[in-house]
Amino acid sequence: MIVRAHVSRDSRKIATETLQLDLAVGSSESDVAQLRDHVRKGARNHPGIYIMRGVHGEVLYVGKSTQIRTRLLSYFRLPWPEHRQARMLRETARIEWQETPSEFAALLREVRLIRTHLPRYNVRSARPLDRWWVITIGDGPAPRLRIQRASTAARSRSCSAVVGPFVNRRPLVDALRVLNDALGLRDCPERVPMIMRDAGDLFGDTLHPALTRTPGCHRYETRRCLGPCVGGCSEFEYRTQLTRGRAVLEGRDNSPQQQIAKDMATASASLSYERAGWLRDRLTALQQLEDQLARVRESLSRPSFVYAVHGVDGHDRLYLVRNGRVADDAPSGDNMAMRIMNDRASTPIPIALAAQADQLDELLMIDQWFRTRPAELGRTAATVTLALATLRQEYPTE
Ligand code: SF4
């Protein structure tokens, strides 16, 4: 639906001196044309981010570009009403833009603004996060291990940790089924009510009604689930198994694989070849998951490093990346900030094996940045001095 905003022309205000355009725009052609004229007058071709705001100041969209002016003007050439972003422009009452010293700085700012505002048009668009999958560890009395789109997990307020990202969903489905079965974890929908065995104590001599009900699925009867839906376990027992599940995902425990391998050997020895084959498939699923997790851990556990980025007009900047995220940044001329960063860079930190959901977007952005631009790794170093040296080598005259 297109919201038509009728705003008086008197309310229009342009503040080009701060590199911000503050212009109330209705949905008529002339209003859009006027907005375009002001973009033409104010915006430069420079790396940066831009924000489209609605009539109430709400953030509709956040974008980044290495050429802000060209990118913004391209919106005005989109066919309306067919094109989604042309329709967004008709809802836009204000456009703001901020120049950044580099494309990397723009990407980082874009990711953080999207995380803060969850703009309607960003959420709907095909963002990089939509292409990735993660395993989330839930919250609540009987948390689940779930496969979710990275974009969904990043917006979720109900998961305690995230393992990933992964490119393919299919192998994850098989592996998670095996892992849930091995540990007795639930895999039913969130809406299934849980009742732990301890809850029965609260009812004294009277049995809690839920403890007499039928389990929600066959997994409890086939011993593949501890049965938290029918008081089949205490909260402590369930959480112990969940902690093991997290340890498997973090590469600290491979007892489920060992148990399956042992059962497979026993089945083979007793000539139960069908069962042995079934167990082999389960073991393969877990091993494939382990291979994928090893790749993820490699990028998550890159030790802390300093990344020197050459900026437009000599505005070079240093970024301290820790556990795959930017923990600090400073302009290359700020000696005090660089000294503080250097101290932080030399302080050891434990390797993170699982990320928080709200860190995922930044983690993926940085991972993708270095994957698609391997030469940039040459500008990273253990200390500020060494990172700066790589930059001075490349740009000696600046
Ligand atoms: S047995 Fe109960 S808790 Fe376990 S998966 Fe089935 S419905 Fe969920």
Residues whose N, C-alpha, C, O or C-beta is under 5 A from the ligand:
A	BS01	SF4	R186 D187 C188 P215 G216 C217 R219 Y220 C225 G227 P228 C229
